[in-house]
């Protein structure tokens, strides 16, 4: 019986490293604290608070995708994963924008 080395597949995500997870957790905690601070302090207008919250949310989303899902372009499988992720985002954007466009036009056509 021959012994073959069976390596673990990484599916394009690379090696698991504790430092990457810790950086992700610390970054997410800091971004959450920034959003809470913006809301609880009386220094910003309502529009500025919304900009801070949405900015922190978008940055936190990217941190989670990179640190926890380990979405990278280091390998060929990783590049395929990134393209699949971008394609999914484009499809979701089309659904959301299309739905908003349809709902906006429904009000227009009922007035005619």
C-alpha positions in Angstrom: 0.0 0.0 0.0 1.5 3.3 -1.0 1.2 6.4 1.0 0.3 9.5 -0.8 0.6 12.9 0.7 -2.9 14.3 1.0 -2.7 18.1 1.4 -5.5 20.2 2.6 -7.2 22.2 -0.1 -7.3 25.9 0.6 -9.9 26.7 -2.1 -7.9 29.9 -3.0 -8.1 31.3 0.6 -4.4 30.7 1.6 -3.1 29.7 4.9 -5.0 30.3 8.1 -3.1 32.8 10.3 -4.1 33.9 13.8 -2.7 37.4 13.1 -5.1 38.0 10.2 -8.1 37.0 12.4 -6.9 39.2 15.3 -6.4 42.2 12.9 -10.0 41.6 11.6 -11.5 41.5 15.1 -9.6 44.6 16.3 -10.5 46.5 13.1 -14.2 45.6 13.4 -14.3 46.6 17.1 -12.7 49.9 16.3 -15.1 50.6 13.4 -18.1 49.7 15.6 -16.9 52.0 18.3 -16.5 54.8 15.8 -20.1 54.4 14.6 -21.4 54.3 18.2 -19.4 57.3 19.1 -20.7 59.3 16.1 -24.3 58.5 17.2 -23.8 59.1 21.0 -21.9 62.4 20.6 -23.7 65.6 19.9 -20.9 66.8 17.5 -22.4 65.9 14.2 -25.5 66.6 12.2 -27.9 63.9 11.1 -26.4 63.7 7.6 -22.8 63.5 8.9 -23.8 60.7 11.3 -25.3 58.7 8.4 -22.2 59.2 6.3 -20.0 58.1 9.2 -22.2 55.0 9.9 -22.4 54.0 6.2 -18.6 54.5 5.7 -17.8 52.5 8.8 -20.2 49.7 7.6 -18.6 49.5 4.1 -15.1 49.5 5.5 -16.1 46.8 8.1 -17.7 44.7 5.3 -14.4 44.8 3.4 -12.4 44.0 6.5 -14.6 41.0 7.2 -14.4 39.8 3.6 -10.6 40.1 3.5 -9.8 38.9 7.1 -12.4 36.3 7.8 -13.3 35.0 4.4 -9.7 35.4 3.3 -10.7 36.5 -0.2 -7.4 37.1 -2.0 -6.0 37.0 -5.5 -2.8 35.1 -4.6 -3.8 31.9 -6.4 -5.8 31.1 -9.5 -8.7 29.7 -7.4 -8.5 32.9 -5.3 -8.9 35.0 -8.5 -11.9 33.0 -9.5 -13.4 33.5 -6.0 -12.9 37.3 -6.3 -14.5 37.4 -9.7 -17.5 35.3 -8.4 -17.8 37.7 -5.5 -17.8 40.8 -7.8 -20.3 39.1 -10.1 -22.6 38.4 -7.2 -22.3 42.1 -6.1 -23.2 43.3 -9.6 -26.3 41.0 -9.8 -27.4 42.2 -6.3 -26.9 45.8 -7.4 -29.0 45.3 -10.5 -31.8 43.8 -8.4 -31.8 46.6 -5.9 -31.5 49.5 -8.4 -34.1 47.8 -10.7 -36.5 47.3 -7.9 -36.2 50.9 -6.8 -36.6 52.1 -10.4 -39.8 50.0 -10.8 -41.2 51.3 -7.5 -40.5 54.9 -8.4 -42.2 54.4 -11.8 -45.3 52.8 -10.2 -46.2 56.1 -8.6 -45.6 58.0 -11.9 -48.0 55.7 -13.9 -50.8 55.9 -11.3 -51.0 59.6 -11.7 -51.7 59.6 -15.5 
